[in-house]
Amino acid sequence: MTTSAAQLPASATENGSAVIRVLSYNIRSMRDDNAALARVIRACEPDLVLVQEAPRFFRWRKAAARLAAATDLVILSGGATAAGPMLLCSLRATVERTEDVLLPLTPGLHRRGFAIAVVRIGGARIGVLSAHLSLQAAERYEQAGALLDRIAGMGVEHAIAGGDLNERPGGRSFTRLAGALQDCREAAPWGGGPTFPPKDPHQRIDAIFATHGVEVLGCGVPLGLAAPADLTAATDHLPVLAALRVPTG
């Protein structure tokens, strides 16, 4: 059963755990309505934002800085140095380390990469990874495996990965990820499900995953939080928001 927007827990520090909000969002290089984009992000009140298609070309750092400033967030890692994925965080996060990863280039296809960080929030130590997988099925499947390898190699007990998978549930790459991690939308449905295209969403190709020690409190498109007009104007994907309880210690 899908829960209402009002039931999504807010960020909190609890005895033995931290409740965090994680947003995954393909922002199409900020080529659409940037004011609407900032309003959507702010309405979700995220601790972590897993961005795909961050600005990558001329003055890309300035564009990313404008987005961070407009949403009261801080740039963690990524952007052009990760071929598009980027991580933003609130001041609630303490950064332990970051890494930008470029994946092997297939001739004729776009370069892909991961933006990675390890952060501490409310006493919880969390690995974070933003990804934008290939449009080509075989390459996408290999990239899903590389994502799982990176999660396993982070040296953390609890991790979150998300992004634009370019594939729906049931596909080989989506199934590979969901077999090793929790598909947060499947674990605790909240809000909307389909993420693409925003004006007539009928495909769930964007997702957030978490390791099995993380409790998923709700996950979905934030239809009841962000204004509908902003969701359709901000970019060509709908965002995915998750509330997660991460153990501390």
C-alpha positions as CSV (number, residue, x, y, z in Angstrom):
1,M,0.0,0.0,0.0
2,T,1.3,3.4,-0.9
3,T,1.6,5.9,2.0
4,S,0.7,9.5,1.7
5,A,3.2,12.4,1.4
6,A,2.4,13.5,4.9
7,Q,3.6,10.2,6.3
8,L,7.2,10.4,5.0
9,P,9.4,10.8,8.1
10,A,11.5,13.9,8.5
11,S,15.2,13.8,9.1
12,A,16.0,13.0,12.7
13,T,18.7,11.8,15.1
14,E,17.5,8.9,17.2
15,N,18.9,6.7,19.9
16,G,20.9,4.2,17.9
17,S,20.0,5.4,14.5
18,A,19.7,8.4,12.1
19,V,16.7,9.0,9.9
20,I,17.8,10.6,6.6
21,R,16.2,11.8,3.4
22,V,17.8,10.8,0.1
23,L,16.8,12.3,-3.2
24,S,17.9,10.9,-6.6
25,Y,17.3,13.3,-9.6
26,N,18.3,13.5,-13.2
27,I,18.6,17.3,-13.8
28,R,19.4,17.3,-17.5
29,S,22.4,19.5,-17.2
30,M,20.2,22.3,-15.8
31,R,18.8,23.1,-19.2
32,D,15.2,23.6,-18.0
33,D,13.6,25.8,-15.3
34,N,16.3,26.1,-12.7
35,A,14.1,28.0,-10.3
36,A,11.6,25.1,-10.4
37,L,14.4,22.6,-10.0
38,A,15.6,24.4,-6.8
39,R,12.0,24.5,-5.4
40,V,11.6,20.8,-6.0
41,I,14.8,19.9,-4.2
42,R,14.1,22.3,-1.3
43,A,10.6,20.9,-0.9
44,C,12.0,17.4,-0.4
45,E,14.3,18.6,2.4
46,P,17.0,16.1,1.6
47,D,20.2,15.3,3.5
48,L,21.7,13.8,0.4
49,V,21.0,14.4,-3.3
50,L,22.2,11.9,-5.9
51,V,22.3,13.9,-9.1
52,Q,22.6,12.6,-12.6
53,E,23.3,14.7,-15.7
54,A,24.9,17.5,-13.7
55,P,26.5,20.2,-15.9
56,R,29.6,18.9,-17.6
57,F,30.9,21.5,-20.0
58,F,31.6,25.2,-20.1
59,R,31.7,26.7,-16.6
60,W,30.1,23.6,-15.2
61,R,31.5,24.2,-11.7
62,K,29.7,27.6,-11.5
63,A,26.4,26.1,-12.6
64,A,26.7,23.3,-9.9
65,A,27.6,25.9,-7.3
66,R,24.5,28.0,-8.2
67,L,22.3,24.9,-7.7
68,A,23.9,24.1,-4.4
69,A,23.5,27.7,-3.2
70,A,19.8,27.8,-4.4
71,T,19.0,24.7,-2.4
72,D,21.1,25.4,0.7
73,L,23.2,22.4,0.0
74,V,27.0,21.7,-0.4
75,I,28.7,19.9,-3.3
76,L,30.2,16.6,-2.2
77,S,31.7,15.2,-5.4
78,G,31.2,14.6,-9.1
79,G,30.0,16.6,-12.0
80,A,32.2,16.6,-15.1
81,T,34.9,14.7,-13.3
82,A,32.5,11.8,-12.9
83,A,30.9,12.2,-16.4
84,G,27.7,13.6,-15.0
85,P,26.8,12.0,-11.6
86,M,27.2,14.4,-8.7
87,L,26.5,14.3,-4.9
88,L,25.1,17.2,-2.8
89,C,24.6,17.1,0.9
90,S,23.1,19.2,3.7
91,L,25.3,20.6,6.5
92,R,24.0,17.7,8.6
93,A,26.6,15.5,6.8
94,T,30.2,15.3,7.8
95,V,32.4,14.2,4.9
96,E,34.9,11.4,5.4
97,R,36.0,10.9,1.8
98,T,34.9,11.3,-1.8
99,E,35.8,9.7,-5.1
100,D,35.0,10.4,-8.7
101,V,35.1,7.3,-10.9
102,L,35.2,7.1,-14.7
103,L,34.0,3.8,-16.1
104,P,35.5,2.2,-19.2
105,L,34.5,3.9,-22.4
106,T,32.8,2.0,-25.1
107,P,33.5,3.5,-28.6
108,G,30.5,5.3,-29.9
109,L,28.8,5.6,-26.5
110,H,28.7,8.2,-23.8
111,R,31.3,8.1,-21.1
112,R,29.8,7.1,-17.7
113,G,30.9,7.3,-14.2
114,F,30.1,7.3,-10.5
115,A,30.1,10.0,-7.8
116,I,31.0,8.4,-4.5
117,A,31.3,9.6,-0.9
118,V,31.4,8.2,2.7
119,V,29.7,10.5,5.1
120,R,28.6,10.6,8.7
121,I,25.1,11.8,9.6
122,G,23.7,11.8,13.1
123,G,26.3,9.2,14.2
124,A,25.6,6.9,11.2
125,R,28.4,6.1,8.7
126,I,27.0,5.9,5.2
127,G,28.5,5.1,1.8
128,V,26.8,7.0,-1.1
129,L,26.9,6.5,-4.8
130,S,25.2,8.3,-7.7
131,A,25.1,6.6,-11.1
132,H,23.7,7.1,-14.6
133,L,23.8,3.7,-16.4
134,S,24.2,3.2,-20.2
135,L,21.4,3.2,-22.8
136,Q,23.1,0.0,-24.2
137,A,21.9,-3.2,-22.5
138,A,25.2,-5.1,-22.3
139,E,27.2,-2.1,-21.1
140,R,24.5,-1.2,-18.6
141,Y,24.7,-4.7,-17.1
142,E,28.4,-4.5,-16.7
143,Q,28.0,-1.1,-15.1
144,A,25.5,-2.5,-12.6
145,G,28.1,-5.0,-11.6
146,A,30.7,-2.3,-11.3
147,L,28.3,-0.4,-9.0
148,L,27.9,-3.4,-6.7
149,D,31.7,-3.9,-6.6
150,R,32.1,-0.3,-5.6
151,I,29.5,-0.6,-2.8
152,A,31.2,-3.8,-1.6
153,G,34.6,-2.1,-1.6
154,M,33.6,1.1,0.3
155,G,34.5,-0.4,3.7
156,V,31.1,0.6,5.2
157,E,28.3,-1.5,6.7
158,H,25.5,0.7,5.3
159,A,25.4,2.2,1.8
160,I,22.9,3.9,-0.5
161,A,23.1,3.9,-4.3
162,G,20.7,5.6,-6.8
163,G,20.3,7.1,-10.1
164,D,18.9,6.9,-13.6
165,L,19.1,3.2,-14.6
166,N,17.7,3.6,-18.1
167,E,15.9,0.4,-17.4
168,R,12.6,-0.7,-15.7
169,P,12.2,-3.2,-12.9
170,G,12.5,-6.7,-14.4
171,G,15.3,-5.8,-16.7
172,R,18.6,-7.6,-16.3
173,S,20.5,-4.7,-14.8
174,F,17.7,-3.6,-12.5
175,T,17.3,-7.2,-11.3
176,R,21.0,-7.5,-10.7
177,L,21.0,-4.5,-8.4
178,A,17.7,-5.4,-6.7
179,G,19.1,-8.9,-6.1
180,A,22.0,-7.6,-4.0
181,L,20.4,-4.4,-2.5
182,Q,17.0,-3.3,-1.4
183,D,14.9,-1.6,-4.1
184,C,13.6,1.1,-1.7
185,R,10.5,1.8,-3.7
186,E,9.6,-1.9,-3.6
187,A,10.5,-2.1,0.1
188,A,8.2,0.8,1.3
189,P,6.1,2.4,-1.5
190,W,5.3,6.1,-0.9
191,G,4.3,8.9,-3.3
192,G,4.4,8.1,-7.0
193,G,6.1,5.2,-8.8
194,P,6.9,6.0,-12.5
195,T,9.6,8.6,-13.1
196,F,9.7,9.2,-16.9
197,P,8.6,11.2,-18.7
198,P,7.4,13.8,-16.2
199,K,4.2,14.9,-18.1
200,D,3.0,11.4,-18.7
201,P,5.1,9.2,-16.3
202,H,4.7,5.5,-17.1
203,Q,8.3,4.1,-16.7
204,R,10.1,3.6,-13.4
205,I,13.7,4.0,-14.6
206,D,15.1,6.0,-11.7
207,A,15.6,4.3,-8.3
208,I,17.3,4.3,-4.9
209,F,18.8,1.2,-3.4
210,A,20.1,0.5,0.1
211,T,22.1,-2.3,1.8
212,H,20.0,-4.6,3.9
213,G,20.9,-3.2,7.2
214,V,19.1,0.1,6.3
215,E,15.4,0.3,7.2
216,V,13.4,1.9,4.3
217,L,10.6,4.1,5.7
218,G,9.2,5.3,2.4
219,C,10.3,5.8,-1.2
220,G,8.8,7.3,-4.3
221,V,8.2,10.3,-6.4
222,P,7.4,13.3,-4.1
223,L,4.0,14.1,-5.6
224,G,2.6,15.5,-2.4
225,L,5.6,17.6,-1.5
226,A,6.7,19.4,-4.7
227,A,4.3,21.5,-6.8
228,P,3.1,19.6,-9.9
229,A,4.0,22.5,-12.2
230,D,7.6,22.5,-10.8
231,L,8.0,18.8,-11.3
232,T,7.1,19.0,-14.9
233,A,9.2,22.2,-15.5
234,A,12.3,21.3,-13.7
235,T,13.8,18.6,-15.9
236,D,12.8,15.6,-18.0
237,H,12.7,13.1,-15.1
238,L,10.7,13.0,-11.9
239,P,12.8,12.7,-8.7
240,V,12.8,9.8,-6.3
241,L,12.8,10.6,-2.6
242,A,13.5,8.0,0.2
243,A,13.4,8.2,4.0
244,L,15.8,5.8,5.5
245,R,16.7,4.7,9.1
246,V,20.4,4.0,9.3
247,P,21.9,2.4,12.4
248,T,24.7,4.2,14.2
249,G,27.7,2.9,16.0
